[in-house]
Amino acid sequence: MIRALYTPTPARFLNEKMATTLSMQTKVKLRDNREIPVLGLGTYELDGDDAYRGVIWALEAGYRHIDSAEWYENEQECGRAILDFCKRENIPRSEIFYTTKLKYNNGYENVKQSIERSIKLCGLDYIDLYLIHGPIGGPQMRLESWRAICDYHKDGKLKSIGISTFGVRHMRELINSGLPLPVVHQGYVAIPKSSRQARIVSNTNIFDFELSELEMNELDSLDEGLVTDWDPTDCP
């Protein structure tokens, strides 16, 4: 999976870093000046012990970014693995970037409850990046959700806040609302997912080569414009 970032010049940043210094430690600056690692572990469909072990293996391999979601139902396992790893290795929790996402846009009070539940389940005291997972729910519910998220951001429980899979029309709604803008929805970081230790480790072996322009053009030519899942830009 690729997570979109809202940052002023992500493509130029990555192009400048690619040839010499891009590594597991590389981070991209978000719109709020906080930084996110360019590689993270995705945890979609990782349940129970698989989620816990996967996060531990990822952290042992050098990952410092873990991507979860209310929808994945593994926030507790992800948070426990992060805390156990930090305790075992004697490193501060602040070295691990933890992302999770809101499942439903279903009203201000309901979203507040979802945020509190996510914070409690992960046990990390705060969430580094909290996203609206998608635009489903309609204009009013999206804005109520975003207002609740903004309020928790003010309290410091959500360090950075953003959106996911929004279309241009949905973005304009937020811009016109007068509420704070998301820090995430432009540019890319990679969050590959696996439940196998060897694959989790091998997914980190991407920093010692660079694709040529010809190779990139060949890859681009394979694009069929095929939509393989629901199209979030169609949401009213």
VEXTORMAR-768303 format. One record per residue (C-alpha): residue number from 1; x, y, z; chain. Coordinates in steps of 0.1 Angstrom, whole numbers, plus 5000, padded with zeros to 4 digits. Example, Ala and Ser with C-alpha at 12.3 -4.5 7.8 and 13.67 -1.06 7.14 Angstrom:
2
<gulo 1, <5123, 4955, 5078>, 'A'>
<gulo 2, <5137, 4989, 5071>, 'A'>
This chain:
236
<gulo 1, <5000, 5000, 5000>, 'A'>
<gulo 2, <5011, 5036, 4994>, 'A'>
<gulo 3, <5001, 5063, 5018>, 'A'>
<gulo 4, <4996, 5098, 5004>, 'A'>
<gulo 5, <5013, 5127, 5021>, 'A'>
<gulo 6, <5004, 5163, 5022>, 'A'>
<gulo 7, <5038, 5180, 5019>, 'A'>
<gulo 8, <5049, 5209, 4997>, 'A'>
<gulo 9, <5075, 5192, 4974>, 'A'>
<gulo 10, <5075, 5154, 4980>, 'A'>
<gulo 11, <5085, 5144, 4945>, 'A'>
<gulo 12, <5115, 5167, 4945>, 'A'>
<gulo 13, <5125, 5156, 4980>, 'A'>
<gulo 14, <5126, 5120, 4971>, 'A'>
<gulo 15, <5144, 5126, 4938>, 'A'>
<gulo 16, <5171, 5145, 4956>, 'A'>
<gulo 17, <5175, 5118, 4982>, 'A'>
<gulo 18, <5171, 5087, 4961>, 'A'>
<gulo 19, <5206, 5084, 4947>, 'A'>
<gulo 20, <5226, 5090, 4979>, 'A'>
<gulo 21, <5209, 5091, 5013>, 'A'>
<gulo 22, <5175, 5074, 5010>, 'A'>
<gulo 23, <5174, 5047, 5038>, 'A'>
<gulo 24, <5152, 5032, 5065>, 'A'>
<gulo 25, <5159, 5063, 5085>, 'A'>
<gulo 26, <5148, 5087, 5058>, 'A'>
<gulo 27, <5117, 5108, 5067>, 'A'>
<gulo 28, <5095, 5132, 5048>, 'A'>
<gulo 29, <5083, 5165, 5064>, 'A'>
<gulo 30, <5046, 5169, 5067>, 'A'>
<gulo 31, <5027, 5201, 5063>, 'A'>
<gulo 32, <5028, 5207, 5101>, 'A'>
<gulo 33, <5066, 5202, 5100>, 'A'>
<gulo 34, <5065, 5169, 5118>, 'A'>
<gulo 35, <5082, 5140, 5100>, 'A'>
<gulo 36, <5071, 5106, 5088>, 'A'>
<gulo 37, <5094, 5077, 5078>, 'A'>
<gulo 38, <5093, 5068, 5041>, 'A'>
<gulo 39, <5088, 5031, 5048>, 'A'>
<gulo 40, <5063, 5015, 5072>, 'A'>
<gulo 41, <5046, 4982, 5079>, 'A'>
<gulo 42, <5010, 4979, 5068>, 'A'>
<gulo 43, <4989, 4957, 5090>, 'A'>
<gulo 44, <4957, 4953, 5070>, 'A'>
<gulo 45, <4942, 4918, 5076>, 'A'>
<gulo 46, <4968, 4910, 5103>, 'A'>
<gulo 47, <4949, 4897, 5133>, 'A'>
<gulo 48, <4958, 4888, 5168>, 'A'>
<gulo 49, <4992, 4871, 5172>, 'A'>
<gulo 50, <5000, 4876, 5135>, 'A'>
<gulo 51, <4996, 4914, 5140>, 'A'>
<gulo 52, <5017, 4914, 5172>, 'A'>
<gulo 53, <5045, 4892, 5157>, 'A'>
<gulo 54, <5045, 4912, 5125>, 'A'>
<gulo 55, <5050, 4945, 5142>, 'A'>
<gulo 56, <5078, 4930, 5164>, 'A'>
<gulo 57, <5096, 4916, 5134>, 'A'>
<gulo 58, <5092, 4949, 5115>, 'A'>
<gulo 59, <5107, 4969, 5144>, 'A'>
<gulo 60, <5135, 4944, 5147>, 'A'>
<gulo 61, <5142, 4948, 5110>, 'A'>
<gulo 62, <5145, 4986, 5114>, 'A'>
<gulo 63, <5110, 4998, 5106>, 'A'>
<gulo 64, <5100, 5028, 5126>, 'A'>
<gulo 65, <5065, 5034, 5111>, 'A'>
<gulo 66, <5035, 5011, 5119>, 'A'>
<gulo 67, <5002, 5017, 5100>, 'A'>
<gulo 68, <4970, 5004, 5116>, 'A'>
<gulo 69, <4933, 5013, 5115>, 'A'>
<gulo 70, <4901, 5010, 5135>, 'A'>
<gulo 71, <4888, 4989, 5105>, 'A'>
<gulo 72, <4917, 4964, 5108>, 'A'>
<gulo 73, <4908, 4955, 5144>, 'A'>
<gulo 74, <4944, 4952, 5155>, 'A'>
<gulo 75, <4952, 4985, 5172>, 'A'>
<gulo 76, <4956, 4968, 5205>, 'A'>
<gulo 77, <4981, 4942, 5192>, 'A'>
<gulo 78, <5000, 4969, 5173>, 'A'>
<gulo 79, <5003, 4992, 5203>, 'A'>
<gulo 80, <5013, 4963, 5226>, 'A'>
<gulo 81, <5040, 4952, 5202>, 'A'>
<gulo 82, <5054, 4987, 5200>, 'A'>
<gulo 83, <5055, 4991, 5238>, 'A'>
<gulo 84, <5070, 4957, 5243>, 'A'>
<gulo 85, <5097, 4964, 5217>, 'A'>
<gulo 86, <5105, 4998, 5232>, 'A'>
<gulo 87, <5108, 4984, 5267>, 'A'>
<gulo 88, <5129, 4955, 5256>, 'A'>
<gulo 89, <5153, 4976, 5236>, 'A'>
<gulo 90, <5152, 5006, 5260>, 'A'>
<gulo 91, <5142, 5031, 5233>, 'A'>
<gulo 92, <5116, 5059, 5237>, 'A'>
<gulo 93, <5082, 5054, 5223>, 'A'>
<gulo 94, <5087, 5086, 5204>, 'A'>
<gulo 95, <5110, 5069, 5180>, 'A'>
<gulo 96, <5081, 5048, 5166>, 'A'>
<gulo 97, <5056, 5066, 5143>, 'A'>
<gulo 98, <5022, 5051, 5147>, 'A'>
<gulo 99, <4993, 5057, 5123>, 'A'>
<gulo 100, <4957, 5047, 5127>, 'A'>
<gulo 101, <4924, 5057, 5110>, 'A'>
<gulo 102, <4888, 5064, 5117>, 'A'>
<gulo 103, <4864, 5037, 5105>, 'A'>
<gulo 104, <4831, 5056, 5101>, 'A'>
<gulo 105, <4822, 5093, 5095>, 'A'>
<gulo 106, <4791, 5091, 5117>, 'A'>
<gulo 107, <4789, 5124, 5137>, 'A'>
<gulo 108, <4809, 5145, 5160>, 'A'>
<gulo 109, <4802, 5126, 5193>, 'A'>
<gulo 110, <4806, 5092, 5177>, 'A'>
<gulo 111, <4840, 5102, 5162>, 'A'>
<gulo 112, <4851, 5114, 5196>, 'A'>
<gulo 113, <4843, 5080, 5210>, 'A'>
<gulo 114, <4862, 5063, 5182>, 'A'>
<gulo 115, <4893, 5084, 5188>, 'A'>
<gulo 116, <4892, 5077, 5226>, 'A'>
<gulo 117, <4888, 5040, 5219>, 'A'>
<gulo 118, <4917, 5039, 5194>, 'A'>
<gulo 119, <4940, 5058, 5219>, 'A'>
<gulo 120, <4929, 5034, 5247>, 'A'>
<gulo 121, <4934, 5002, 5226>, 'A'>
<gulo 122, <4969, 5011, 5214>, 'A'>
<gulo 123, <4980, 5021, 5248>, 'A'>
<gulo 124, <5005, 5046, 5234>, 'A'>
<gulo 125, <4991, 5078, 5251>, 'A'>
<gulo 126, <4990, 5096, 5217>, 'A'>
<gulo 127, <4987, 5088, 5180>, 'A'>
<gulo 128, <5014, 5102, 5157>, 'A'>
<gulo 129, <4990, 5103, 5126>, 'A'>
<gulo 130, <4953, 5100, 5127>, 'A'>
<gulo 131, <4934, 5098, 5094>, 'A'>
<gulo 132, <4898, 5097, 5081>, 'A'>
<gulo 133, <4900, 5064, 5063>, 'A'>
<gulo 134, <4876, 5074, 5035>, 'A'>
<gulo 135, <4850, 5099, 5024>, 'A'>
<gulo 136, <4819, 5077, 5030>, 'A'>
<gulo 137, <4791, 5094, 5049>, 'A'>
<gulo 138, <4783, 5126, 5030>, 'A'>
<gulo 139, <4794, 5162, 5034>, 'A'>
<gulo 140, <4779, 5169, 5068>, 'A'>
<gulo 141, <4793, 5137, 5084>, 'A'>
<gulo 142, <4827, 5143, 5069>, 'A'>
<gulo 143, <4829, 5178, 5083>, 'A'>
<gulo 144, <4817, 5167, 5117>, 'A'>
<gulo 145, <4843, 5140, 5118>, 'A'>
<gulo 146, <4870, 5164, 5108>, 'A'>
<gulo 147, <4859, 5189, 5134>, 'A'>
<gulo 148, <4861, 5162, 5162>, 'A'>
<gulo 149, <4896, 5152, 5149>, 'A'>
<gulo 150, <4907, 5188, 5149>, 'A'>
<gulo 151, <4896, 5192, 5185>, 'A'>
<gulo 152, <4916, 5162, 5196>, 'A'>
<gulo 153, <4946, 5175, 5177>, 'A'>
<gulo 154, <4944, 5207, 5197>, 'A'>
<gulo 155, <4946, 5186, 5229>, 'A'>
<gulo 156, <4978, 5169, 5217>, 'A'>
<gulo 157, <4964, 5134, 5216>, 'A'>
<gulo 158, <4966, 5133, 5178>, 'A'>
<gulo 159, <5000, 5147, 5168>, 'A'>
<gulo 160, <4992, 5150, 5131>, 'A'>
<gulo 161, <4959, 5146, 5113>, 'A'>
<gulo 162, <4949, 5139, 5077>, 'A'>
<gulo 163, <4926, 5122, 5053>, 'A'>
<gulo 164, <4928, 5091, 5030>, 'A'>
<gulo 165, <4913, 5083, 4996>, 'A'>
<gulo 166, <4895, 5117, 4993>, 'A'>
<gulo 167, <4887, 5131, 4959>, 'A'>
<gulo 168, <4893, 5168, 4949>, 'A'>
<gulo 169, <4856, 5176, 4956>, 'A'>
<gulo 170, <4859, 5162, 4992>, 'A'>
<gulo 171, <4891, 5182, 4997>, 'A'>
<gulo 172, <4874, 5214, 4986>, 'A'>
<gulo 173, <4848, 5208, 5012>, 'A'>
<gulo 174, <4874, 5208, 5039>, 'A'>
<gulo 175, <4892, 5239, 5025>, 'A'>
<gulo 176, <4859, 5258, 5024>, 'A'>
<gulo 177, <4849, 5248, 5059>, 'A'>
<gulo 178, <4875, 5271, 5075>, 'A'>
<gulo 179, <4888, 5242, 5096>, 'A'>
<gulo 180, <4925, 5234, 5098>, 'A'>
<gulo 181, <4938, 5216, 5067>, 'A'>
<gulo 182, <4950, 5180, 5066>, 'A'>
<gulo 183, <4987, 5174, 5067>, 'A'>
<gulo 184, <4984, 5142, 5046>, 'A'>
<gulo 185, <4971, 5137, 5011>, 'A'>
<gulo 186, <4999, 5143, 4986>, 'A'>
<gulo 187, <5032, 5125, 4978>, 'A'>
<gulo 188, <5039, 5090, 4989>, 'A'>
<gulo 189, <5054, 5067, 5015>, 'A'>
<gulo 190, <5053, 5029, 5011>, 'A'>
<gulo 191, <5037, 5006, 5037>, 'A'>
<gulo 192, <5041, 4970, 5024>, 'A'>
<gulo 193, <5022, 4944, 5044>, 'A'>
<gulo 194, <5032, 4908, 5052>, 'A'>
<gulo 195, <5027, 4883, 5080>, 'A'>
<gulo 196, <5060, 4865, 5072>, 'A'>
<gulo 197, <5092, 4875, 5088>, 'A'>
<gulo 198, <5114, 4869, 5058>, 'A'>
<gulo 199, <5091, 4890, 5036>, 'A'>
<gulo 200, <5089, 4918, 5061>, 'A'>
<gulo 201, <5127, 4919, 5061>, 'A'>
<gulo 202, <5131, 4916, 5024>, 'A'>
<gulo 203, <5107, 4945, 5018>, 'A'>
<gulo 204, <5134, 4968, 5034>, 'A'>
<gulo 205, <5159, 4959, 5006>, 'A'>
<gulo 206, <5149, 4988, 4983>, 'A'>
<gulo 207, <5174, 5015, 4991>, 'A'>
<gulo 208, <5205, 5003, 4972>, 'A'>
<gulo 209, <5193, 5007, 4936>, 'A'>
<gulo 210, <5175, 5032, 4914>, 'A'>
<gulo 211, <5152, 5025, 4884>, 'A'>
<gulo 212, <5163, 5043, 4852>, 'A'>
<gulo 213, <5140, 5066, 4833>, 'A'>
<gulo 214, <5135, 5039, 4807>, 'A'>
<gulo 215, <5125, 5014, 4833>, 'A'>
<gulo 216, <5101, 5039, 4849>, 'A'>
<gulo 217, <5085, 5045, 4814>, 'A'>
<gulo 218, <5081, 5008, 4809>, 'A'>
<gulo 219, <5063, 5004, 4842>, 'A'>
<gulo 220, <5041, 5035, 4834>, 'A'>
<gulo 221, <5031, 5019, 4801>, 'A'>
<gulo 222, <5015, 4990, 4819>, 'A'>
<gulo 223, <4989, 5012, 4834>, 'A'>
<gulo 224, <4954, 5002, 4822>, 'A'>
<gulo 225, <4935, 5026, 4844>, 'A'>
<gulo 226, <4917, 4996, 4859>, 'A'>
<gulo 227, <4899, 5002, 4891>, 'A'>
<gulo 228, <4902, 4971, 4912>, 'A'>
<gulo 229, <4882, 4983, 4942>, 'A'>
<gulo 230, <4855, 5008, 4950>, 'A'>
<gulo 231, <4861, 5043, 4937>, 'A'>
<gulo 232, <4861, 5067, 4967>, 'A'>
<gulo 233, <4858, 5098, 4944>, 'A'>
<gulo 234, <4823, 5087, 4936>, 'A'>
<gulo 235, <4811, 5092, 4972>, 'A'>
<gulo 236, <4785, 5120, 4975>, 'A'>
